[in-house]
Amino acid sequence: MSINRLVFLAVATSVIAMGSNVLPGTPCADLTTIPGPCDVASTIPGINSVDPRFTLGDPSVTDLGIFVIPGDVILFEVTNGSDTDKKTWSDLLHFATGPNSSIATVFPDLENGVIGLPPGFTLAPNHVGIQESLTDPSTVYVAGSASYIVLSDCAGPGCEVKEPGETPEPTTEGLLGIGIGGLFLLSRKLARK
């Protein structure tokens, strides 16, 4: 077998391992083949044995302490969420490799289809989308043996998708309409007198 074929097979194996079958945030220790950024992990003694459960705030940047597959996880507020329609997004969880460990960042939903992304941000090729829980203010994203609890703003005031049984807050237009209606009824009552 030629060297070119060996190189091609090595690259193809890495690409397949980094594909959709490996979720962003999966600890390197969980992979049978070590692709890309996980190569670095083997040079730091014991780093792969650390596999905790993380709670990520909204917004937050968390040092994971382990090397993970980089990429993005989009939290959708609706079942038919789309990675091309930011109005269906809630928060975005971004995994990246740092100098000695990996980093997770939560970009919060700022409502009205606006995500607090830095300028020039683009989705990673291995991004995935999941629907967030509407019965809990957090969504648990599981990648390999690691669990990441993402604290979302979905349960708070101004959430685009209301929780079951939650009473929506009155809008400015609604209050204005009630006020105008009250004035109209008051004027009719005074006119009868």
Legacy VTK file of the C-alpha trace (Angstrom):
# vtk DataFile Version 3.0
C-alpha trace
ASCII
DATASET POLYDATA
POINTS 193 float
0.000 0.000 0.000
1.423 3.391 -0.982
2.125 6.227 1.452
-0.495 8.374 -0.304
-3.162 5.755 0.356
-2.133 5.483 4.001
-2.350 9.268 4.405
-5.758 9.293 2.700
-7.065 6.534 4.979
-5.780 8.349 8.077
-7.426 11.618 7.022
-10.675 9.862 6.060
-10.788 8.081 9.433
-10.299 11.408 11.233
-13.027 13.084 9.179
-15.461 10.228 9.828
-14.673 10.292 13.552
-15.217 14.054 13.600
-18.483 13.747 11.685
-22.067 13.732 12.851
-21.601 10.467 14.768
-19.358 12.263 17.290
-21.228 14.952 19.185
-19.531 18.225 20.136
-18.434 18.102 23.759
-17.721 14.369 23.733
-14.674 13.736 25.964
-11.631 12.513 24.065
-11.369 9.612 26.502
-14.649 8.218 25.116
-13.338 7.888 21.556
-11.888 4.644 20.237
-9.914 6.565 17.623
-8.340 9.875 18.623
-8.924 12.524 15.934
-7.727 16.114 15.633
-7.669 18.071 18.889
-7.811 14.899 20.963
-4.241 14.098 19.903
-3.055 16.809 22.287
-4.845 15.280 25.244
-2.557 12.265 25.352
0.442 14.517 26.077
-1.033 15.703 29.396
-0.969 12.960 32.070
-4.340 12.228 33.635
-6.272 14.924 31.771
-8.581 12.385 30.123
-9.503 10.778 33.433
-11.324 13.955 34.494
-14.889 13.613 33.260
-17.177 15.739 35.425
-20.722 17.002 34.989
-20.773 20.702 34.163
-23.382 23.350 34.775
-23.124 26.210 32.310
-24.740 29.534 33.086
-26.386 31.901 30.654
-24.115 33.513 29.572
-20.969 31.719 30.708
-17.508 30.542 29.753
-16.445 27.349 31.510
-13.058 25.635 31.579
-13.983 21.979 31.134
-10.706 20.543 32.412
-10.792 17.870 29.693
-10.256 17.760 25.956
-13.480 17.374 24.002
-14.585 17.333 20.370
-15.098 20.983 19.357
-18.332 22.159 17.797
-21.702 23.719 18.485
-24.981 22.596 20.014
-28.021 24.686 19.109
-30.902 24.616 21.571
-34.178 24.942 19.669
-37.283 26.415 21.262
-39.577 24.522 18.896
-39.728 20.985 17.562
-39.193 22.133 13.968
-36.170 24.269 14.841
-33.741 24.992 12.036
-30.049 25.868 12.153
-30.688 28.388 9.381
-33.566 30.127 11.184
-32.242 31.879 14.290
-35.800 32.742 15.348
-36.166 29.089 16.361
-32.969 29.092 18.416
-32.705 29.414 22.140
-29.132 29.268 23.434
-26.023 28.130 21.577
-23.453 25.966 23.341
-19.971 26.192 21.801
-17.119 23.789 22.588
-13.546 24.758 21.746
-10.063 23.547 22.584
-7.904 25.681 24.845
-4.170 25.534 25.615
-4.438 22.931 28.405
-8.101 21.902 28.326
-11.340 22.552 26.486
-13.673 25.502 26.889
-17.462 25.662 26.714
-19.269 28.917 26.052
-22.991 29.639 26.180
-24.235 32.342 23.829
-27.619 33.392 25.239
-30.898 33.952 23.484
-31.546 37.695 23.447
-35.106 37.123 22.198
-36.684 38.074 18.866
-34.398 35.744 16.945
-31.220 37.454 18.094
-28.371 35.403 19.564
-25.498 37.066 21.409
-22.853 35.812 18.994
-19.466 37.485 18.541
-18.756 39.152 15.164
-17.763 36.687 12.460
-19.091 33.622 14.308
-19.882 30.651 12.064
-21.303 27.267 12.990
-18.895 24.360 13.206
-19.323 21.568 10.630
-20.342 19.117 13.359
-23.022 21.276 14.998
-26.131 19.531 16.275
-29.590 20.782 17.274
-31.732 19.664 20.194
-35.014 20.949 21.596
-34.673 22.459 25.036
-36.933 21.426 27.888
-39.934 23.713 28.336
-40.748 22.324 31.785
-37.385 23.159 33.318
-35.134 26.230 33.030
-32.256 24.001 31.998
-31.498 21.548 29.225
-29.237 18.550 29.788
-27.003 17.882 26.800
-25.280 14.505 26.925
-22.166 13.794 24.852
-20.469 10.494 25.498
-20.012 10.061 29.242
-20.241 13.797 29.946
-23.399 15.708 30.823
-23.668 19.460 30.358
-26.544 21.277 32.042
-27.232 24.429 30.057
-29.116 27.077 32.007
-31.421 28.669 29.465
-33.504 31.815 29.646
-36.561 29.944 28.412
-38.265 29.808 31.814
-37.738 33.495 32.508
-39.782 36.581 31.653
-39.946 37.369 27.952
-39.414 33.755 26.907
-40.522 33.190 23.324
-42.080 29.818 24.146
-44.156 29.732 27.338
-44.070 26.799 29.714
-47.308 24.784 30.080
-49.630 26.620 32.475
-47.469 29.727 32.534
-49.447 32.974 32.408
-48.043 35.298 29.763
-47.107 38.755 30.952
-49.272 41.583 29.578
-47.677 43.471 26.731
-47.612 47.253 26.365
-50.117 47.023 23.512
-52.428 44.866 25.591
-52.370 47.274 28.527
-52.957 50.218 26.177
-55.953 48.432 24.650
-57.441 47.743 28.083
-56.959 51.400 29.032
-58.632 52.696 25.847
-61.503 50.254 26.317
-61.949 51.440 29.909
-62.019 55.083 28.806
-64.624 54.253 26.151
-66.898 52.547 28.689
-66.414 55.386 31.162
-67.334 57.996 28.538
-70.530 56.099 27.634
-71.481 55.808 31.287
-70.952 59.565 31.806
-72.941 60.362 28.612
-75.982 58.463 29.957
-76.000 60.568 33.111
LINES 1 194
193 0 1 2 3 4 5 6 7 8 9 10 11 12 13 14 15 16 17 18 19 20 21 22 23 24 25 26 27 28 29 30 31 32 33 34 35 36 37 38 39 40 41 42 43 44 45 46 47 48 49 50 51 52 53 54 55 56 57 58 59 60 61 62 63 64 65 66 67 68 69 70 71 72 73 74 75 76 77 78 79 80 81 82 83 84 85 86 87 88 89 90 91 92 93 94 95 96 97 98 99 100 101 102 103 104 105 106 107 108 109 110 111 112 113 114 115 116 117 118 119 120 121 122 123 124 125 126 127 128 129 130 131 132 133 134 135 136 137 138 139 140 141 142 143 144 145 146 147 148 149 150 151 152 153 154 155 156 157 158 159 160 161 162 163 164 165 166 167 168 169 170 171 172 173 174 175 176 177 178 179 180 181 182 183 184 185 186 187 188 189 190 191 192
